[in-house]
Amino acid sequence: MVFAEFSGDIIKCLGGEFFKKLGSEYYLIQTRNPAAIHRSAASMFLRWNLPVEHAWPCNPEKMDGFIEKAAQAMLRKFAHRAPQAIFIGQLEPSAPNRYYKALASNLRGRTLQLFPPEIAAAKDVEAQDVNRPTLFCLVGKEGVYGGMQSPRMSNGWYPGGTKFIGQNSPDTISRAGAKIAEALHYLPLHRPPLPTGSHWLELGASPGGMTSELLAKGCKVTAIDRAPLDPQLDGRRDLAFALMDVAAFKPNANMTYDAILSDMNGDPRESLRQIIRLAKNLKPGGLVIFTLKTTGATTFPEMQQLYQDAVTTAAVAGLGLLASTHLTYNRHELTLFFESRRPA
């Protein structure tokens, strides 16, 4: 957890009390109002959350018949609530031991056999209704923990948040490609995705990891940076690149974009000023994906203030906040999603 140093402040801000750690990434907390977590001022630090309505602390590896017992327990506790789907993952998704990956898959398979057939038919995780409750469950050496909540309220489609996005291809330009891939995977929780062929203005594009990912998804990209792009992108169709400082880029009034993407380093306030200046060229309802770098913010109150200043400044300029989160591929930064509220 990147913001583990702020865990006490985050849990307190969520209105909860620490109970125990599950694996290396999850905190089991006690709170009187779990449904209010997504409205908390600390919610942007959470990659994923779930009300734990069924907890069975145990060691699955040492228990005979664990899968059958766990599946039957979930049937008793959740079948009457008719979840739209059932998805089960690992408490330690990055653990080298594949035992729990197989256990999660086998437990889901047996649980689906017990539930009505229409639930078993829901195989595509990203086809879920964002507002209908799903039965999510995590399993590991600490036992099994599950509950029901919609993907939107949980802040992710998958048990634990997001799917794995590989970065080991020889064609990978930078890890930033995985960051925008995850952001686009996350976006439909809050609004429909942009259609194929959408025109993106990318600020601070070098070396081109995000650029490459957008092009691979069929987007047109105007990329701006004072450093060059990776040679792999030379001559790529649907790419226009301007080798200049973002502050010097001045599109004329008839140049419009469907979305602006900014992963610029440096002072986040200056980055946001450039986004606001260029947002005048966004189409009505246009999208902004902004990586809020937390440069200079070393305490939890400073982080909160930096975030609130960004949201307020954007709102004054006609950019309404859709969502904010800490993506799996983020470091000490947050990803903010805005939508242009300017009239046509």
C-alpha positions in Angstrom: 0.0 0.0 0.0 1.7 3.2 -1.2 0.0 5.4 1.4 0.5 2.9 4.3 2.2 5.6 6.3 -1.2 7.5 6.4 -3.3 4.4 7.2 -4.2 5.6 10.7 -5.3 9.0 9.4 -7.2 7.4 6.5 -9.1 4.9 8.8 -9.9 7.7 11.2 -11.2 9.9 8.4 -13.3 7.0 7.2 -15.0 6.9 10.6 -13.6 3.5 11.5 -11.3 1.7 13.8 -8.5 -0.6 12.8 -9.2 -4.3 13.5 -6.5 -6.3 11.7 -4.4 -6.5 8.6 -5.3 -9.1 5.9 -2.4 -10.0 3.7 -0.2 -7.1 2.8 -2.7 -4.9 1.1 -6.0 -5.0 3.0 -7.1 -3.4 6.3 -10.1 -4.9 8.1 -11.7 -2.0 9.9 -14.8 -1.6 12.1 -17.2 1.2 11.2 -20.9 1.9 12.0 -21.7 3.1 8.5 -19.8 1.2 5.8 -22.0 2.7 3.1 -20.6 6.1 3.9 -17.0 5.2 3.1 -17.2 6.2 -0.5 -18.4 9.7 0.5 -15.5 10.2 2.9 -12.8 12.8 2.3 -10.3 9.9 2.4 -12.0 7.7 -0.1 -9.6 8.7 -2.9 -6.9 6.8 -1.1 -8.8 3.5 -1.3 -8.3 1.3 -4.4 -11.2 -1.0 -3.4 -13.5 -1.5 -0.4 -16.1 -4.0 0.6 -18.4 -4.5 3.6 -17.4 -7.8 5.2 -20.7 -9.6 5.8 -19.1 -13.0 6.0 -15.8 -13.7 7.7 -14.4 -17.1 8.3 -10.9 -16.8 9.9 -9.2 -20.1 9.2 -6.3 -21.8 7.4 -7.8 -23.3 4.3 -4.7 -25.4 3.5 -5.1 -27.3 6.8 -8.9 -27.8 6.6 -10.6 -30.8 5.1 -13.5 -29.9 2.8 -12.8 -26.2 2.9 -14.2 -25.4 -0.5 -17.5 -27.2 0.2 -17.9 -25.7 3.6 -17.1 -22.2 2.4 -19.4 -22.5 -0.7 -22.3 -23.7 1.5 -21.8 -20.9 3.9 -22.1 -18.3 1.1 -25.2 -20.0 -0.2 -26.9 -19.7 3.2 -25.8 -16.1 3.7 -26.3 -14.5 0.3 -28.5 -16.6 -2.0 -31.7 -14.9 -0.8 -30.2 -11.5 -1.8 -29.8 -12.5 -5.5 -26.4 -11.1 -6.4 -25.9 -10.2 -10.0 -22.7 -12.2 -10.1 -20.1 -13.9 -7.9 -16.4 -13.2 -8.2 -13.7 -14.6 -5.9 -10.1 -13.5 -5.7 -6.9 -13.7 -3.6 -6.0 -11.8 -0.5 -2.4 -11.8 -1.8 -2.8 -11.4 -5.6 1.0 -11.0 -6.2 2.1 -14.0 -4.0 4.3 -16.5 -5.9 2.4 -19.4 -4.3 -0.3 -20.3 -6.8 -2.2 -22.4 -4.3 -4.6 -19.6 -3.4 -5.2 -18.6 -7.0 -6.4 -22.1 -7.8 -8.3 -22.2 -4.5 -10.2 -18.9 -5.4 -11.1 -20.3 -8.8 -12.3 -23.6 -7.4 -14.2 -22.0 -4.7 -16.0 -19.7 -7.2 -16.8 -22.7 -9.4 -18.3 -24.7 -6.5 -20.3 -21.7 -5.2 -21.7 -21.0 -8.7 -22.9 -24.6 -8.8 -25.1 -23.9 -5.7 -26.5 -20.6 -6.9 -29.2 -20.1 -9.6 -27.9 -20.7 -13.2 -28.4 -17.1 -14.3 -25.7 -16.0 -11.8 -23.3 -18.6 -13.2 -23.9 -17.2 -16.6 -22.3 -13.8 -15.6 -18.8 -14.6 -16.7 -17.7 -11.2 -18.0 -16.5 -9.2 -15.0 -16.8 -5.9 -16.9 -20.3 -6.6 -18.1 -21.7 -6.1 -14.6 -24.3 -3.4 -13.9 -22.3 -0.9 -12.0 -25.2 -0.2 -9.6 -26.3 -3.8 -8.8 -24.8 -5.7 -5.9 -22.2 -8.4 -6.7 -21.0 -11.0 -4.3 -17.3 -10.4 -3.9 -15.0 -12.6 -1.9 -11.3 -12.8 -1.1 -9.5 -15.9 0.2 -6.1 -16.4 1.6 -4.1 -18.0 4.4 -6.1 -15.8 6.9 -9.4 -17.4 5.7 -12.3 -16.2 3.6 -14.0 -12.8 3.6 -17.0 -11.7 1.5 -19.8 -9.3 1.1 -22.2 -7.8 -1.4 -21.8 -4.4 -2.9 -22.1 -2.8 -6.3 -18.9 -2.4 -8.4 -19.3 1.4 -8.3 -19.5 1.5 -4.5 -16.6 -1.0 -4.2 -14.5 1.2 -6.6 -13.7 -1.7 -8.9 -15.0 -4.5 -11.1 -12.9 -7.3 -9.7 -12.5 -8.8 -6.2 -9.7 -6.6 -4.9 -10.2 -3.9 -7.5 -8.6 -4.3 -10.9 -7.3 -6.9 -13.3 -3.7 -7.6 -13.9 -2.2 -5.5 -16.7 1.1 -6.8 -18.0 4.1 -4.6 -18.5 6.7 -7.1 -19.7 6.2 -7.0 -23.4 9.4 -6.0 -25.4 7.2 -3.3 -27.1 6.4 -1.7 -23.7 7.7 1.9 -23.7 7.0 2.7 -20.1 5.0 1.6 -17.1 2.7 4.6 -17.7 1.0 2.6 -20.4 -0.4 0.3 -17.7 -1.6 3.3 -15.8 -3.8 4.7 -18.6 -4.9 1.2 -19.5 -6.1 0.8 -15.9 -7.7 4.3 -15.9 -9.7 3.4 -19.0 -10.7 0.1 -17.4 -11.9 2.0 -14.4 -13.7 4.8 -16.2 -17.0 2.9 -17.1 -17.7 2.7 -13.4 -18.7 6.4 -13.7 -19.5 7.2 -17.3 -19.6 5.5 -20.8 -16.2 5.1 -22.4 -15.2 7.3 -25.3 -15.8 5.8 -28.7 -13.0 4.4 -30.9 -11.4 7.2 -32.9 -11.7 9.8 -30.1 -9.1 12.6 -30.3 -7.0 12.9 -27.2 -4.7 15.8 -26.2 -1.8 14.3 -24.2 0.3 16.7 -22.0 3.7 15.6 -20.9 3.7 12.6 -23.2 7.4 11.5 -23.2 8.5 8.8 -23.6 5.2 7.7 -24.9 3.9 4.8 -22.8 0.4 6.3 -22.5 0.5 7.5 -26.1 1.2 4.0 -27.3 -1.7 2.6 -25.3 -4.2 5.1 -26.6 -3.1 4.5 -30.2 -3.5 0.7 -29.6 -7.1 1.4 -28.5 -7.9 3.2 -31.8 -7.6 6.7 -30.5 -6.1 9.8 -32.3 -3.5 11.5 -30.2 -2.0 15.0 -30.2 1.0 14.6 -27.9 3.0 17.5 -26.4 6.3 17.4 -24.6 9.6 19.1 -24.6 11.3 15.7 -24.6 11.1 13.4 -27.6 8.9 10.3 -27.8 10.3 6.8 -28.1 11.5 6.0 -31.6 8.9 3.1 -31.7 6.3 5.8 -32.2 7.9 7.5 -35.2 5.5 7.7 -38.1 2.6 6.2 -36.2 -0.7 6.7 -37.8 -3.2 9.0 -35.9 -0.3 10.6 -33.9 0.7 14.2 -34.1 3.6 15.2 -31.8 4.8 18.7 -30.9 8.2 18.9 -29.4 7.7 21.9 -27.1 6.8 22.9 -23.6 3.1 22.4 -22.8 2.8 26.1 -21.7 3.9 27.1 -25.3 1.2 25.0 -27.0 -1.6 27.2 -28.2 -4.3 25.5 -30.3 -6.5 27.7 -32.3 -10.2 27.9 -31.5 -11.4 25.4 -34.1 -9.1 22.6 -32.8 -11.3 20.5 -30.5 -10.6 17.4 -28.4 -12.7 14.6 -26.9 -10.3 14.2 -24.0 -7.2 15.6 -22.3 -4.7 13.4 -20.6 -2.1 14.7 -18.2 0.6 12.8 -16.4 3.0 15.8 -16.2 5.6 15.8 -13.5 6.4 18.9 -11.4 4.0 21.2 -9.5 0.5 19.8 -9.8 -1.0 23.2 -9.6 0.9 24.4 -12.7 -0.2 21.2 -14.5 -3.8 21.9 -13.6 -3.5 25.5 -14.8 -2.4 24.2 -18.2 -5.3 21.7 -18.3 -7.8 24.5 -17.5 -6.3 26.7 -20.2 -6.6 24.0 -22.8 -10.0 22.7 -21.6 -11.5 25.5 -23.6 -10.8 23.3 -26.6 -12.6 20.3 -25.1 -15.9 19.3 -26.6 -19.0 19.6 -24.3 -18.9 16.6 -22.0 -15.3 16.1 -22.8 -13.1 14.0 -20.5 -10.0 15.0 -18.5 -7.8 12.3 -16.8 -5.3 14.0 -14.6 -2.6 12.4 -12.5 -2.3 14.5 -9.3 1.3 14.3 -8.3 1.7 14.7 -4.6 5.1 16.5 -4.9 5.8 18.5 -1.7 2.9 17.0 0.3 4.4 15.0 3.1 1.5 14.8 5.7 -2.0 13.6 5.4 -3.6 17.1 5.9 -1.3 18.4 3.1 -2.4 15.6 0.8 -6.1 16.4 1.5 -5.5 20.1 0.9 -3.7 19.5 -2.4 -6.6 17.3 -3.6 -9.3 19.7 -2.4 -7.6 22.7 -4.1 -7.4 20.8 -7.4 -11.0 19.8 -7.3 -12.2 23.3 -6.4 -10.0 25.0 -9.0 -11.2 22.6 -11.7 -14.9 23.2 -10.7 -14.5 27.0 -11.0 -13.2 26.4 -14.5 -16.2 24.2 -15.5 -14.6 20.8 -15.0 -16.8 18.7 -12.7 -15.2 15.8 -10.8 -16.5 12.4 -11.9 -14.2 10.3 -9.7 -10.9 10.1 -8.0 -8.9 7.0 -7.0 -5.5 5.6 -6.3 -4.8 3.1 -9.2 -2.8 0.0 -8.8 -0.1 1.4 -11.1 0.0 4.8 -9.3 2.8 5.6 -7.0 2.6 8.7 -4.7 -0.1 10.2 -6.9 -3.9 10.1 -7.4 -5.9 9.9 -10.7 -8.7 12.4 -11.0 -11.4 12.1 -13.7 -13.2 15.3 -14.7 -15.9 16.1 -17.3 -16.3 19.4 -19.1 -19.6 21.1 -17.9 -19.2 24.0 -20.3 -22.3 24.7 -22.5 -22.1 23.8 -26.2 
